[in-house]
Amino acid sequence: MVASHTVRTRSEIWKGFPSIARREIGTVGTSTFQSQSTSALMLLLLSVLVIEVTGSAASAPLVIAAGALPALLLVRWVRSVNRLLDHRWVMILSDTGAFAVALALFLLSQADIQAWQIYCGVALFSGFGAFYLPAMRGWVADQSGDITQLTWLNSMLAVATQASVVVGWALGGVLASTVGISFALGLCAIAYACGIVLQFVVFVVVNRTPLRRAAAPAAGPGEERRSSAKEVPETAMRKEGGAWRMVFSPRRLGLFTGSLLAMELSHVLAFSMFVPLVTQASADRSWVAGLANACFALAAIGSGVLVSGGSLGNWVRSHTPGVLIAGFAVQTVFGLSASQTVLAVALYTLVGVLSGGDTVLQSEVQDRWRSVGSSQAFAVFGAVSGPSQLVGSLVIAFLLLHFSITAVYVGTIMILGFGSALLLVVARAKSINPVEEVIP
């Protein structure tokens, strides 16, 4: 159940942030756009490249599999680094590692690059990315005092991410079909270098961000932070088994975590098949994948703005399972119609329109994770999500050897996507604490 005591407009939510926080939001939004657009470009390029190298559509899901293990292997380091260092410094260092990987892949692509080199590059790229997401989500939680601000901020960052997808995928589709993948990988390295310089100037030179992490800011004047998750002292949390048990135990937050995990896993695994599904394993049709994903992103931008606040945002928070089911139903039809270019693009655009439910689900789960700490919760969540993606990708690769890509894609959406919505229904039914808003 979602309890709503007041409706705040998007402008009122924005004005509710302190002035310093508003400057930080603009900075992180810009860096998110740069980093995610380059990541989207690299993902498309490497997916197309590995298909060209191996000649098999089954190799595309292995790109996801190669990047799945680092989150588990590095979980202790990720949690420790995010405890010690400021989240913005972690994001800068993560992008620095991504730049090194992009540069190495560019140099390797100048010669006869092998599939194992691509997979190793993806694993290293994912290793640096394992530090980025917990830092980003920890920063988000530090800036927001309630689920309304949290949903607004997640929605705005989702808008920046989807805008970056428009740039990354549209540009990637054109570059792969024209100037070539090798040249495009060089552009990725340059983009990361520019982003690192920008972040360093804004975060370190202008904002004077300290290297070590500062204490989380308190709630603003006149505001009382009320969350669905009760604050649990760190010593008590350790007695109960720490962050792992708090996040994954069905008696605590496990059902909400399971819903988020199933939702993200469905998107990751389905997306690993997106390129070969839409392009029919032909590099000449990479523009179709770029166009479809760009249209999805544009629609998702509008959806993110709409669900960020106001009456519609409250309604979506109350009906999140239904919105999720509608989105996955449309995505199922898309999978069945992917060979028809115009219809596929139209359906994938509609999926983007309904994607606001994903952001709302993430915000609700993250709000309930406050008792653990967002960066810590996302670190242990990533440690499970990574191996889940690995196992799922290997299963997908195996199934693609025996079944059509359409059947595997649709089956993935129906099992994981609809399962995510059902888990959320059960989690809300068992929860004794509704999601509450802050009343200024």
C-alpha positions in Angstrom: 0.0 0.0 0.0 1.2 3.5 -0.8 0.1 6.2 1.6 -0.1 9.7 0.1 -0.7 12.7 2.4 0.0 15.5 0.0 0.6 16.1 -3.6 3.7 18.2 -4.5 4.3 19.6 -7.9 7.6 19.0 -9.7 8.7 22.6 -9.1 7.8 22.3 -5.4 9.9 19.2 -5.1 12.8 20.9 -6.8 12.6 23.9 -4.6 12.6 21.6 -1.6 16.2 20.8 -2.2 18.8 23.1 -0.6 20.7 25.3 -3.0 23.9 23.3 -2.7 22.1 20.1 -3.4 20.5 21.7 -6.5 24.0 22.6 -7.9 25.1 19.0 -7.2 22.1 17.6 -8.9 22.9 19.6 -12.1 26.6 18.4 -11.9 25.8 14.7 -11.5 23.1 14.9 -14.1 25.6 16.2 -16.6 28.2 13.6 -15.7 25.6 10.9 -15.9 24.6 11.9 -19.4 28.3 11.8 -20.5 29.1 8.5 -18.8 26.0 6.6 -19.8 26.0 7.8 -23.4 29.5 6.5 -23.8 28.6 3.2 -22.1 25.6 2.8 -24.4 27.7 3.4 -27.4 30.3 0.9 -26.2 27.7 -1.7 -25.5 26.2 -1.5 -29.0 29.6 -1.5 -30.6 30.9 -4.5 -28.6 27.7 -6.5 -29.2 28.0 -6.0 -33.0 31.7 -6.6 -32.9 31.5 -9.9 -31.1 28.8 -11.1 -33.5 31.1 -10.2 -36.4 34.1 -11.9 -34.8 32.3 -15.1 -33.9 29.6 -15.2 -36.6 27.0 -16.4 -34.0 24.1 -14.5 -32.4 24.6 -16.7 -29.3 27.8 -14.8 -28.5 26.0 -11.5 -27.8 24.5 -12.7 -24.4 28.1 -13.7 -23.4 29.0 -10.0 -23.5 26.6 -9.6 -20.5 27.9 -12.8 -18.9 31.5 -11.5 -19.1 30.6 -8.5 -17.1 28.6 -10.3 -14.4 31.2 -11.7 -12.1 33.2 -8.5 -11.1 30.3 -7.2 -9.0 30.5 -10.3 -6.8 34.2 -10.6 -6.7 34.7 -6.9 -5.8 31.8 -6.5 -3.3 34.0 -6.1 -0.2 36.1 -3.6 -2.0 33.1 -1.7 -3.3 31.5 -1.5 0.1 34.8 -0.4 1.7 35.6 2.2 -0.9 32.1 3.7 -0.7 32.4 3.9 3.1 35.8 5.7 2.9 35.7 7.9 -0.2 33.2 10.6 -1.3 30.8 9.1 -3.8 31.7 11.7 -6.4 35.4 10.7 -6.2 34.3 7.1 -6.7 32.5 8.0 -9.9 35.5 9.9 -11.2 37.8 7.0 -10.6 35.3 4.5 -12.1 35.2 6.5 -15.3 39.0 6.7 -15.4 39.1 2.9 -15.4 36.4 2.8 -18.1 38.6 5.2 -20.2 41.6 2.8 -19.9 39.4 -0.1 -21.1 38.0 1.8 -24.0 41.5 2.9 -25.1 42.8 -0.7 -24.8 39.9 -2.1 -26.9 40.4 0.6 -29.5 44.1 -0.3 -29.9 43.3 -4.0 -30.0 40.6 -3.4 -32.7 43.3 -1.9 -34.9 44.7 -5.5 -35.4 42.9 -8.8 -35.4 40.9 -8.7 -32.2 39.7 -12.0 -30.7 36.5 -12.8 -29.0 38.2 -13.5 -25.7 39.8 -10.1 -25.7 36.4 -8.5 -26.1 35.0 -10.5 -23.2 38.0 -9.6 -21.0 37.5 -6.0 -21.9 33.9 -6.2 -20.9 34.8 -7.8 -17.6 37.3 -5.1 -16.8 34.8 -2.4 -17.8 32.2 -4.0 -15.6 34.7 -4.2 -12.7 35.1 -0.4 -12.7 31.3 0.0 -13.2 30.7 -2.1 -10.1 32.0 0.9 -8.1 30.0 3.4 -10.0 26.4 2.4 -9.4 26.6 2.1 -5.6 28.4 5.4 -5.5 25.7 7.0 -7.6 22.8 5.6 -5.6 24.5 6.5 -2.4 24.8 10.1 -3.6 21.1 10.0 -4.6 20.0 8.8 -1.1 22.2 11.5 0.6 20.4 14.2 -1.4 16.8 13.1 -0.8 14.9 13.2 2.5 11.8 11.2 1.5 10.4 9.0 -1.2 8.9 11.9 -3.1 12.3 13.6 -3.5 13.9 10.2 -4.1 11.5 9.4 -6.9 11.9 12.9 -8.4 15.7 12.6 -8.3 15.7 9.0 -9.7 13.4 10.2 -12.4 15.6 13.1 -13.4 18.6 10.9 -13.5 16.7 8.4 -15.5 15.9 11.2 -18.0 19.6 12.0 -18.2 20.3 8.3 -18.7 17.7 7.9 -21.4 18.9 11.1 -23.2 22.3 9.6 -23.2 20.9 6.4 -24.7 19.5 8.5 -27.6 22.9 9.9 -28.2 24.9 6.7 -27.6 22.7 4.2 -29.5 21.7 6.5 -32.4 25.4 7.5 -32.8 26.5 3.9 -32.4 24.1 2.6 -35.0 25.4 5.2 -37.5 29.1 4.8 -36.7 29.0 1.0 -36.9 27.4 1.1 -40.3 29.6 3.9 -41.7 33.1 4.7 -40.2 33.5 1.3 -38.5 33.6 -0.1 -35.0 37.3 0.5 -34.4 37.0 4.3 -35.1 33.9 4.4 -32.9 35.8 2.8 -30.0 38.4 5.5 -30.3 35.6 8.1 -29.9 34.5 6.3 -26.7 37.9 6.7 -25.2 38.0 10.4 -26.1 34.5 10.9 -24.7 35.5 9.3 -21.4 38.6 11.5 -21.2 36.5 14.6 -21.7 34.0 13.4 -19.1 36.8 12.8 -16.6 38.2 16.3 -17.1 34.7 17.8 -16.7 33.9 15.9 -13.5 37.3 16.7 -12.0 36.9 20.4 -12.7 33.4 20.6 -11.4 33.6 18.3 -8.4 37.2 18.9 -7.3 38.2 22.3 -8.5 34.9 24.2 -8.3 33.0 22.3 -5.6 36.1 21.3 -3.7 34.8 17.8 -3.0 36.9 16.1 -0.3 38.4 12.8 -1.0 37.0 11.2 2.1 33.3 10.8 2.5 31.5 13.4 4.6 28.5 12.6 6.8 25.1 12.5 5.1 23.2 15.8 5.1 20.4 16.2 7.5 16.8 16.8 6.5 16.1 20.4 5.5 14.5 23.0 7.8 10.8 22.3 8.5 11.0 18.8 7.0 10.6 15.5 8.8 11.9 12.5 6.9 9.6 9.6 7.1 10.5 6.5 5.3 8.9 3.1 4.9 12.1 1.6 6.3 12.8 2.1 10.0 16.3 3.2 10.8 18.3 0.3 12.3 21.4 1.0 14.4 24.6 -0.4 12.8 25.4 -2.6 15.8 21.9 -4.1 15.7 22.1 -4.6 12.0 25.3 -6.6 12.5 23.7 -8.8 15.1 20.9 -9.6 12.6 23.4 -10.6 9.9 24.3 -7.3 8.4 23.3 -5.8 5.1 23.0 -9.2 3.4 20.3 -10.4 5.6 18.5 -7.1 5.8 18.4 -6.8 2.0 17.7 -10.4 1.0 15.8 -12.0 3.9 12.1 -12.5 2.9 11.1 -11.6 6.4 12.7 -8.2 6.0 13.2 -6.6 2.6 13.8 -9.7 0.5 10.6 -9.6 -1.4 11.1 -6.0 -2.5 14.7 -6.8 -3.4 13.5 -9.8 -5.4 11.1 -7.7 -7.3 13.8 -5.2 -8.2 16.2 -8.0 -9.1 13.7 -9.8 -11.4 12.8 -6.5 -13.1 16.5 -5.6 -13.7 17.4 -9.1 -14.7 14.6 -9.2 -17.3 15.8 -6.0 -18.8 19.5 -7.0 -18.9 18.8 -10.5 -20.4 16.3 -9.2 -22.9 18.6 -6.4 -23.9 21.5 -8.9 -24.4 19.3 -10.4 -27.2 18.1 -7.0 -28.5 20.8 -6.4 -31.1 20.6 -9.8 -32.8 16.8 -9.9 -32.4 16.3 -6.5 -34.2 19.3 -6.6 -36.6 18.8 -10.3 -37.6 22.5 -10.7 -36.8 23.4 -8.4 -39.7 25.7 -5.4 -39.1 23.9 -3.6 -42.0 20.8 -3.4 -39.9 22.5 -1.9 -36.8 20.7 1.4 -37.6 17.4 -0.3 -36.8 18.6 -1.2 -33.3 19.9 2.4 -32.8 16.6 3.9 -34.0 14.4 1.6 -31.9 16.5 2.2 -28.8 16.6 6.0 -29.4 12.8 6.1 -29.8 12.5 4.1 -26.6 14.8 6.5 -24.8 12.9 9.6 -26.0 9.6 8.1 -24.8 11.3 7.1 -21.5 12.5 10.7 -21.0 8.9 11.9 -21.2 7.7 9.1 -18.9 10.4 9.9 -16.3 9.3 13.6 -16.2 5.7 12.6 -15.8 6.2 10.2 -12.9 8.6 12.5 -11.1 5.9 14.3 -9.1 2.4 15.6 -9.0 -0.9 13.6 -9.2 0.3 11.3 -11.9 3.5 10.4 -10.0 1.3 9.6 -6.9 -1.0 7.5 -9.1 1.9 5.5 -10.6 3.4 4.9 -7.1 0.0 3.4 -6.1 -0.4 1.3 -9.2 3.2 0.3 -9.9 2.5 -3.4 -10.4 -0.1 -2.7 -13.0 2.2 -0.3 -14.9 4.9 -2.9 -14.8 2.6 -5.6 -16.2 1.4 -3.3 -19.0 5.0 -2.5 -19.9 6.1 -6.1 -20.0 3.0 -7.1 -22.0 3.9 -4.6 -24.7 7.5 -5.8 -24.7 6.3 -9.3 -25.2 4.4 -8.2 -28.4 7.5 -6.3 -29.5 9.5 -9.5 -29.3 7.0 -11.3 -31.5 7.1 -8.4 -34.0 10.8 -7.5 -34.0 11.3 -8.5 -37.7 8.8 -5.8 -38.8 10.9 -2.6 -38.6 8.1 0.0 -38.3 5.9 -2.0 -35.9 8.9 -3.0 -33.8 10.1 0.6 -33.4 6.5 1.7 -32.5 6.1 -1.0 -29.9 9.5 -0.4 -28.3 8.6 3.3 -28.1 5.5 2.3 -26.2 7.6 0.3 -23.8 9.5 3.5 -23.2 6.3 5.3 -22.4 5.5 2.7 -19.7 9.0 2.6 -18.3 8.3 5.1 -15.6 7.1 2.2 -13.5 10.6 0.9 -13.4 11.9 4.1 -11.8 9.1 4.2 -9.3 9.8 0.5 -8.3 13.5 1.3 -7.9 12.7 4.4 -5.7 10.4 2.4 -3.5 12.9 -0.3 -2.9 15.8 2.2 -2.4 13.6 4.1 0.1 13.2 0.8 2.1 16.9 0.2 1.9 17.7 3.4 3.9 18.0 1.3 7.1 21.0 -0.4 5.5 22.5 2.5 3.6 21.9 2.9 -0.1 25.5 2.4 -1.2 25.9 -0.6 1.0 22.6 -2.1 -0.1 23.4 -1.5 -3.8 26.8 -3.1 -3.3 25.4 -6.4 -1.9 22.6 -6.2 -4.4 25.1 -5.9 -7.2 27.0 -8.9 -5.8 23.9 -11.0 -6.3 22.8 -9.3 -9.5 26.1 -9.9 -11.3 26.2 -13.7 -10.8 22.4 -13.8 -11.6 23.2 -12.0 -14.9 26.1 -14.4 -15.5 23.9 -17.5 -15.0 21.0 -16.0 -16.9 23.3 -15.1 -19.8 24.7 -18.6 -20.0 21.3 -20.0 -19.9 20.2 -17.6 -22.7 23.2 -18.5 -24.8 22.4 -22.2 -24.3 18.8 -21.8 -25.2 19.6 -19.8 -28.3 21.4 -22.9 -29.6 18.2 -24.9 -29.5 15.4 -22.4 -29.8 14.7 -19.3 -31.9 15.7 -16.0 -30.5 12.1 -14.8 -30.5 11.0 -17.7 -28.3 13.8 -17.1 -25.8 13.2 -13.4 -25.7 9.5 -13.7 -25.1 10.0 -16.4 -22.5 12.4 -14.3 -20.6 10.0 -11.3 -20.5 7.1 -13.5 -19.4 8.9 -15.3 -16.6 11.1 -12.5 -15.1 9.1 -9.4 -16.1 5.7 -10.6 -14.9 7.3 -12.3 -12.0 8.7 -8.9 -10.9 5.3 -7.4 -10.8 3.8 -10.3 -8.8 6.6 -10.2 -6.3 5.9 -6.5 -5.7 2.2 -7.2 -5.1 3.1 -9.9 -2.5 5.8 -7.6 -0.9 3.4 -4.8 -0.5 0.7 -7.1 0.9 3.1 -8.4 3.6 4.6 -5.0 4.4 3.2 -3.3 7.5 4.7 0.0 6.6 3.2 1.9 3.7 5.4 4.2 1.6 4.9 7.6 3.1 5.7 11.1 1.9 7.2 14.0 3.7 4.8 16.7 4.7 6.6 20.1 4.6 
